[in-house]
Amino acid sequence: MGNFDGVHLGHRSVIDAARAAGAEAGAPLGVVTFEPHPREYFAKAAGKTFPPFRLMNAEARAARLARLGVAVLYELPFGATLAGLSPDIFARDVLAGGLGARHVTVGADFRFGKDRAGDADSLADLGRRYGFGVTAAPLVGTGGQDFSSTAIRRALSEGRPRDAEAMLGHWHRIEGEVLHGEKRGRTLGFPTANMSLDGLHLPRLGVYAVLAEVKSGPHIGTYRGVASLGVRPMFGENTPNLETYLFDFDGDLYGEHLSVALVEFLRDEAKFDTLPALIAQMEDDAARARAALPA
């Protein structure tokens, strides 16, 4: 149980502990998480605004959890009702009564219930009362730093996707539908797949070497490429998005589902004086991305 934003290596340790407990209890491996993220709910309820912070949307999180062998995913709707439950009522009515949990694993720093009054120790006490076991998985990390969504966001903000990958256990991916854009890339000789970054933490703006997976439609497969993540300063003020050019690809991806992994930060976003200068830079970006990516 947890938020599992990014599904990083710390989350993996919680899931692995649940897998072991489930095998012993003869129960399937499940994850309990919350949608929207509680932090989003509480900020909105308090009238606060802040930059988007999520590393992945709910769909991407579900896909990553499925890859780890999670058989059942419960996305509990987080709102006033759930936020108002005491730890005791949550354990009794949601975990034991509603979900029929046999064993619950959480991170050692897990908090739950109204006013975050519950922790791993109190959950263990409640489990004994209501008939389920509890394991608190210790925090994991390296070099004296715990793996956390906060540390991963920092690495991405600083243009360090490989450091983020070391904490995630997988490449940081931006996933979603390919949208219609201005189609400028096509006229410049670099047709791109455009994706929204709405609701997601913004990595450092700039150009990246990427690995892409087309997950739907006639072109399903994996591809290498180069992507621009930013506001396109050559063409006025724009909402940040991700524009990905796939190497050696010819096809239409509009409306298909794409997953783009940020592998190597190549350069910051820049504004060029002329279109030929921009095209020359894009050609250089593509060459550097090809060199940076595995064959």
N, C-alpha and C positions, 0 to 999 in steps of 0.2 A: 504494500500500500504506500502511495506517495504521489507526487506530481509527475515525476519521471520526465522532466523537460530535458530533451537532448538524449535521454537514455544512455548516460555516460557510464564509465566503468564502476563508479560508486553505486549506481542503480543496478548494474549487472550483479554486484555482490549480493544485493537484497534479493534479486530474482533467483540467483543460484541457491541462496539459503531457502527460499520458498520451494524451489524445485526439489531439494533434498527432503524437506519436511513433507511435501506432497507425496513423494515416493514412499516414505515411511507410513504415511496415513492412508495411502491408497486413494488420494484425491487429485483431481486435475490441477495443473498449474494455472493460476489466474492472477490478474492484476486489477487492483482497485485504484482508480485515479479520479480526477475531478475536472469538470469542464463547465464553465471556463476556469482557468487557473484562479485559485483563491485570491492571489495578489491582484488580479484584474478586477475581481468582484469587489474587494474591499476598497480599492482605489476609486472605483466608480461610485460606490455607496458614499464615500467621503467627499465626492466632488473633486478628486485630485486627478491630474493628468501627468503622464510621464512618457518618455519614449517607449515604443514597443520593446519588450524584453524577451519574448519567447524564442527559443532556439528552433522549435519545430511546431507546426500546427498539429491538430488532433489526428488528422489523417496520416501524417508522416510518423507520428508517435506510434499509432496502431500498427503501421507497417513494420516499424523497427521491432516492436515487441513481438509481433508474429514471427519474425526471423529468429528470435531467441527462443521460440518454442512455447510462447504463452498461448494456452488453449482457450482461455476465457478472459475477455476484457470488459470490465465494468467501468463506464464513464459516468460517475454520479453527477447529476446536475447540481452545480454549486450555486446556491442562492441564499436568500434570507432564512429559509427553513433549515437547510443543512447547517448553515453557519451558526444558527441559534441552538443547536443540540449540545447538551452537556456531554463530556466524555463518556459518562455512564450510559446515557440514553443512546448515544451513537454506537457504542459497543453492543448494547443489548438489542436495539431495534434494527440497526443497519447491518452490522457484521454478523451477529449470531442469528437474529430473527429473519432479517431480509435476505442475506446472502448465504446463510448456512455455512459460514467459514469454519473449517476444521483447524486451520493453523494460519497465523498472520505473521508476516515478516515485515519489518520496517527498518529504516536507518536509525542509528543510535541517536541522531539529533531530531527525530521525528516529533512533531507536535500536532495535536488534534483537539477538536471540540471547541465550544464557545470560549472566546478569549484565549485560545491556544493553551487551555488549562491542562490538557492531557499530554503525557510524554510516554516514552517507551516503557518505563517502569510501571506507570499507572495502567497502561494498556495490558501489561502482563498480569497485573492484579485483576483487572476486569475479565481477562480471558479465563482465569481460573474460576471466576464467578459464573461466567456464562458459557463455559464449555469449549473454549478453543485455546490452542497453544499459541505462544508468542515467541518470536526470535527477534532480537535487536542486532542487526548486522553492524559490525564496527565500521567506522569510516575508513576509507582507503585512499591512498595517495602516493606521492613520490617526492623525494627531496624536501620533506617537511611540509608539503602542501597537500591538503585534501582535494580530491577530485570534486568539483562542484560546478553547477551551472554558471555561477558568478565568475569563476576563474576561466571557464571556457568563453564566456562572453568577452572577458577582458582580452584574451588571446585573439579572438576574431576582430575586435575593435582595433587592435594594434597590427592587424595584417599578418597574423601568425597562425595560418590554418593548420600547419603541421603540428604545432604545439597543441592546438585544439584537438586534433586527431588523436594525439597521445593520451589525452584525458577522456575522450569520448570512446575510444576503441573502434572508431569508424570515422570516415570523413564527414565533416559537417555538410549537410545537404539542404538545399532549398528545393522544395517539391510543390508542384501544383500544375494547373492547366496552362497550356501555351495560349497566349492571348494575341489578338490582332494589335499591332502597333502602327507606327508611322511608316514602316516599310522602307526606311532610309537605308538600312543595311543592304538590302537587295540591290538598290541603285549604286551602292558603293562597291559591290562585288563581294559583300560579306553578309548574306542573309542570316538573320538571327531569329531565335525562338525567344519571345518575350514573356516574362513571368512577373507577377506581382509580388512585392515584399510586404504587403499589408499585414500588420499585426506581428511581424517578426523583428527580432533584434537585427540591426543593421551592422554587418561587418564593415571593416574599413573600405571606404569607397575606392574603386579602382578596377584594374584589369587582373584577371586570374586565369591560370591554367586550370582546366576542369575536366572531370570525368562525368559523363552524362549517361543516364539510363532512360530510354524511352519505354514507358510502362504500359502503353496502350496503342491501339491502331496497327496499321500494316508495317510499321518500321520498328517494332519492338526489338530492343537490343541495347548494347552498350557502345558508347562512342567517346572519342577524345575531342577536346575542343578548347576554345578560349572564350571568356565571358567578360563583359563589362557590367559592373555593379555600381550604379550611381544615377546621377541626374542629367547626364548628357549635356554638359556645359556649352557645347558648340551650338546648341539649338534652343537656348533660352532656359527659363526656369521650369523644371519638370519634377514630378513625383519620382522618387527613387524606384528603380526596377532592375531586373536582371535580364540582360540580353546575351544569349549564348550562340556562338557560331560553332557548329559541329564540323569537324574535319571530314572530308571525303564522304559527304552526305548530300543526297539529292532527294527531296521529298517535301510533303506538306505535313506540318505538325500541328496546325491550328486545332484547338480543342482537345488535343491529346494530353496525357499526363506525363510530365517530365520530372526527373529527379537529377539535380545538378550538384556534384560534389566539388567544393572549393579545395584545390590541392596546393597551388603555389601562388602567392601574391607576386605579381610582376611589376606593377607600377601604380602610382596614384592617378586619379582622373585628371585630365588636362584639357584646356581649350586651345585649339590650334587656329592659326591665322587663316589658313586656306584648306579647302577640301583635299587637294593633293597631299598636303602635309599630314592630314588626318589619315588618309589611305596608306601613306608610307608607314606611319606609325602602327596602323592595324596590321600591315604585313609583317612588321618586325615583331609585334605582339604574338602573332600566330606562329612565327618561327620559334620564338622563345618558349611558347607553350608546348609545341611539339617536342622540343628538346627536354623540357622539364617533366614530361609525362612518360609513364612506362609504355613501351611499344605494344 
